[in-house]
Amino acid sequence: MKQLEVSLDQEKVAYLPGETLQGQVAWSLDKIPTKGIDVRLVWYTKGMGTSDVGVVSETVIAVHREQGKERFSFSMPPGPYSFSGNLITLQWLVEAFAGKVSGYVEFVMSPTGQEVQL
């Protein structure tokens, strides 16, 4: 079985700008990935028009066995904030990749801890 699971501490779903996001990647893979597990802090837009993606921060976890777990942390930037409108939405996530296997967890980032409604 190939699996990557990303989780945030205390199952937190909202972060403030400047706050530290902490979590864990757990994996169960058929073989040890030669390039490790890439963990990224990302925002992206979806909706009408062209989608945008911003990789804010990235770290690589060295992997020495087929199964395991490892912690990560990222400092949240000043923006952009999570928002939802009629035509476009901006969302945040932490994603992890090991070859073609991936996992992610979404969350809200704003000064109020709530998604901005447009």
N, C-alpha and C positions, 0 to 999 in steps of 0.2 A: 504494500500500500504506500502511496506517495501522498504526503499531507504536510501542509504548513499552516499553523494557526497563529494569528496575531491577536493578542489581548492587551488591554490597557489596565493599569493598576486601579483597583476598586471599581472596575467596570465603568470608569468615568466616561461621560458622554459629551462633556463641554469643557473647554479650556479658554483661558484669558490670554491676550497678547503678553509675551514675556514670561509666561508660566512654563514650568518644566513638565513635559509629557513623559511619563515613564510606562513601560510595559514589558512584555515578554513575547518571544517567538518560540513556539514549540514545533518540533518537526519529527516526522517519521518517514524516512526516504529509503528507496531500494538500494541506493549507493551513495557514498560520500561525494558531495559536489566539490569539484576541484577549485572552483572560484568562491566557495563559501556561500553564505546566504546574504543577499543584498537587502537592506532594510531602508525604506525611504519615507520621508515626511513630504506629503504631496497635497496640493490643492488642484481642483479641476472644475471646469464649467461644463454644463450640459444644457441643452435646450435648442432654441432656434439659432441658426447660423453656425459658424465655426467654433469648435470646442477648443479651449485652451487648457494647458497643463503646466503647472509649475512645481519643479522638484526643489524644495526648500533646503533640505538636508538629507544626507545619506551616510550610512555606515555599513561595513561588511563584517559579518560574524564568521569567524574561522570555525569550520566544522571538522571534527575528527572522528565522528561516529555517525551511524545511520539514524539514530534516535537521540533526542536531547532537547534542551531548552536553554535559552540565553536571554538576559535582560538587555534592554536598550533605553536610551533617553534622548530627547530632543528638546531644545529651547524653542518655544513658539515665537514666531516673528511678529512685528507690529501689524501685519495684515497680509493679504486681504481677509476680510471677515466673511464668514459663512452667510449666504443670503439666498432667498428664494423669491422669484418674481414670476410674472406671467410668461415671460419669454426666455428667461435664463436663470440658472441656479448655480451657485458656487458651493462646493463641498470640500471637506478635508478628509484625508485618510492617512493611515500608516499602512504601507504595503511591503510584503516580503517576497523575494523571488529566489528560487534555487533551480536554475535551468528553466524548464517549462512548468514547474510546480510553483504555485503562488497562493498567497492568502492576504487578507486585508481586514481592517476595521475602520469604520467611519466615525467621525465625531464632529462637533460644532466648535468653531473658534470665533469668538467675538468678545467685546468688552463687557457685555451683559451676561454672557453664557447662553444666550438664546440666538437662534438664527434670525438675522435681520429680514423682515418681510417688506418687500418692495411693492 
